[in-house]
């Protein structure tokens, strides 16, 4: 039997791929990857390997459900293949890594977990934002802006987050951030709270927008943010305004 590697591809820049992840990609027989994995990273996959892109509703990708991805990993491993399940960022931070691991264990498939550099920390750092700072931020919450619709009720309690942490990092919030902004304002956060929005962070497609919570709640252009998107809410977002030139495209 082969082996399955649950691998984090990092935030997008191939230079932020871990050494172990790069080694494993070079020996892969099958790579099952999300569309958020950049072409520069996929270039490290052997030409003889089978590459399968899986993502919900995204162009050029097979719209495989989680159960189908799980079955594909197991079936290819049982053929003796080295299978890499490659996900953007870290597969255990708002990825499917935990659920996929459960399936591998249940089917007695050998596996290795290779953590990735999470976009939640790497993308803010790339534009000069420290998520913690002795003067302004002693606590950080990393939350999803898009919860599983099958849940009986939302798990993210924005009203409590607004008063309990100094910095909020939102992943997968491109389509919901204006609504989230209003909820945070209703929960007591001030309108002048700094916001940093980074699309496709660490890549050539990077775009940045700097605003405030009050403006974000009313700005209809916020609705057209493109995923992947990392949003930082809190005083530390102001650090991005004094960053050195990153060579990436900025806006706002």
Protein Blocks (a to p, Z undefined) as FASTA:
>chain_A
ZZdddddebjoiaklpcfklmmmmmmcfbdcddfklcfklmmmpcfkbccddddehiahi
acddfklmmmmmmmmmmnopacddddehjfkgopaklmmmmmmmmnopacdddddddfkl
mmmmmnopafbdfkloccdcdddfbdcfkbmbdfbdfklmmmmcfbdcdehklmmmmmmm
mmmmmnopafklccdddehehiakbccddddfklmmmmmklmmpccdddddedjklmmmm
mcccehiaceZZ
